[in-house]
Amino acid sequence: MGIIDKADGFDALFEKYTRLKQEFGTYQNFAEEQIQLMNEKNIEYGKKLDVLTNVVEISKYINSNISDYNLIPMINDMIIGILGVTYSTIYLKKRNGELRVEASNVEIENYDIVTNTVFSLLSSNDPVVINCKNPLFSEFKGKLNIHSIVGVPITLRDNFMGYIIVEHTLFDFFGHGHIKFISAIANQIGIAIENNILYKKVKESSIKDPLLGINNRKHFFDIIEEKVVKFPQKSFAIVMIDIDHFKNFNDSYGHQFGDEVLIETAKVLSKSIDPDKDKIARYGGEEIVIYIDEVSSHEKVIKKVDEMREKLSKNIVMYNDVEKTVTASFGISYYPDNGNDVQKVLNVADAMLYRAKESGRNKVISS
């Protein structure tokens, strides 16, 4: 009887042990599955964090380099480096509505991925993924075979600005994470383009005369002073111009007509100089100043300035029902002949201008 009891007790313990072992095994499997799931989630979160970190870093870079003309190519290089794609191209919409390549690592002349075969897909406002087992765009020689493409529109407040197109040689390469990352970059580019436009407007307003659209006095002399520092031996001419009897225009026909006289005068003079070398600015009131870069001889400068005077005297200013011709007096001086700094040269040009006005106006007087 005692032996049977012992056997029954052993069987009960063994059964309990077996049950506990099974439960532990089940728990262990569950725990391992949860750990694996957590690891996968951690990896996924890590990838998302990497994407977010990259977006933040690119955003910082964009904001700190808003005035850089190479900003878009630099962003394109970042996309290639971060995503490890084969090709990346950024297209921006121009004023005529056409898409043009702004930055790309595709080294094919006149390359344009927006061909008839895919344009209808890329013209939507949503990201588009294209996968093909056969090579895409095989017509472009010198380009690797592409099997996977993602296109993301660049928009800002529903305003379409362009496209980011990235390509890879692997089939079905791009996933949801790639689209999210590229979309975030597209948003940053849209903001960067708008900010760059605003920056240019602010910068232009700080260096341009708001009425005439030519340089203001300060910016003009900053440019000339810098030229003197860089090239102290290079000669140039300064021309001071004063519109004849300007006060009479204002008094007789109103300040709006006077403004039109100033605007037309600036236009005529601007068209008479070399836009790549010469500089023009509003000196103050009805006075305009010009820097002439090429001074091979005084005679050539005088001839050039006298041609300006003649063009101006033949130009008709029209505003409402008033039509008038306008003349101006011109004074010329030379660096370094008339002084070893800009202010001295300017003083001589001003003195020559005074002589032109005193001797009958509508004249060119040179030092």
Secondary structure, 3 states (H helix, E strand, C coil): CHHHHHHHHHHHHHHHHHHHHHHHHHHHHHHHHHHHHHHHHHHHHHHHHHHHHHHHHHHHHHHHCCCCCCHHHHHHHHHHHHHCCCEEEEEEECCCCCEEEEEECCCCCCCCCCCHHHHHHHCCCCCEEEEEEEEECCCCCCCCCEEEEEEEEEEECCEEEEEEEEEECCCCCCCHHHHHHHHHHHHHHHHHHHHHHHHHHHHHHHHECCCCCCECHHHHHHHHHHHHHHCCCCCEEEEEEEECCHHHHHHHHCHHHHHHHHHHHHHHHHHCCCCCCCEEEEEECCEEEEEECCCCCHHHHHHHHHHHHHHHHHCEEEECCEEEECCEEEEEEEECCCCCCHHHHHHHHHHHHHHHHHCCCCCEEEC
